[in-house]
Amino acid sequence: MFSTITREFYTSQLQQLNATKQRRQCTTYEPLDSTHVRLEGRTYLMMASNNYLGLTHHPSVIASAQEAITAYGTGSGGARLTSGTYPLLPQLETQLACFKESERALVFNTGYMANVGTISGLLTKGDYILSDALNHASIIDGCRLSGATIKVYEHNNCEHLESLLKALPTTGKRLIVTDGVFSMDGDIAPLPDLITLAKRYEALLMVDDAHATGVIGQGRGTAHYFNCSQDVDIQLGTLSKALGSEGGFVCANELLIDTLINRSRSFIFSTALIPAAIGAAQQSLTLLANDTSLYTQLQHNIDYMTQALLRQGIAVTHKTTTTGLVHDYQPTPIFPIIVGSAEKALQLSQQLFEKGIILTAIRPPTVPQGASRLRLTVTAAHQESDLQYVADTLGQLI
Ligand SMILES: Cc1ncc(COP(=O)(O)O)c(C=O)c1O
């Protein structure tokens, strides 16, 4: 029963979020193309999406989604293991395995479900998970659901990770798990060092390439970027960001994929992805594998934005120092502009909105207290004039 006490609980919880500027709301925008949206008759420039290659509106990707619907209908009708495996799914999995230089792939309905289902499907009570402090929420949830003991290592700190590995008992399986490109910071995991530790301490290594697929390593992700695909046990990704579709995937050897088909609850107990999503992802992958121009354009735009922000004196962590000199340059499209308080981030986001730019304020609990930010993302579809306008406007406001 929805009692007064229950109502008061939820009301007070929302009021508390209001008071700390952490309350969230969904805003409905009408997408016009991959970089513009409309709201109440006004057009805005989208600088907050993960549509890194602009593929959501690519004519051939749209056509492929439409063909998939025409051939196989609007829904899959059931879970993969009951009624849902129509031919496009294994075709896409073959394509993904080849793209990621892996033995085999398995498609999930979202990247979130891929993380939750993979980690909880492979690890259990008595096992150990070593997880980077800035890993995505879906990794954290997968770790919790597995029942394994979770050890969190300081962000990208391999010395700390090794000290935790050294202290583990000899029983149980071990998994080191990291974002490839970190979702809120845009920096890259030190994969070669993680591989060394995984080998030394006999741990499985899993990389979440949600923000690396289509983005680094010729679009093939973090392992390809470091030229070490054969040494990463599990490469996870999503179809929903650079690939312009919806869904998640895992690439690994036959044994691990077969285990997931039998043990991963988010895979087993959910209706298979719809044909339109698979058709779109197939064509996005085809484009990415055969045509380097989108990837090159994204890299150009990342570089352009880095320089434009630098000229405005805006320091972007991992791309600039506070003196404004580029050091440790990392070619990712995520620019975290850290402003501190949630209030300040919201205020800037609103000012940018008034200037026709959508740049969402990212606040706790997504990022730590005091590290609220604007998470600026650049795509291949942005024009240089768009990027310049955003950098100039930020320069005036910050
Ligand atoms: C690092 C990371 N992993 C996984 C996901 C989840 O992917 P999806 O949006 O496809 O569920 C996200 C999405 O925000 C992410 O940033």
The ligand as an ORCA input file, in Angstrom:
! r2SCAN-3c Opt
* xyz 0 1
  C      31.854      2.718    -19.861
  C      30.432      2.347    -20.145
  N      30.102      1.049    -20.145
  C      28.839      0.652    -20.410
  C      27.847      1.563    -20.673
  C      26.452      1.087    -20.918
  O      26.198      1.010    -22.302
  P      24.710      1.161    -22.839
  O      24.395      2.614    -22.860
  O      24.760      0.547    -24.197
  O      23.830      0.412    -21.912
  C      28.153      2.916    -20.698
  C      27.074      3.895    -21.017
  O      26.951      4.954    -20.604
  C      29.475      3.322    -20.411
  O      29.794      4.611    -20.390
*
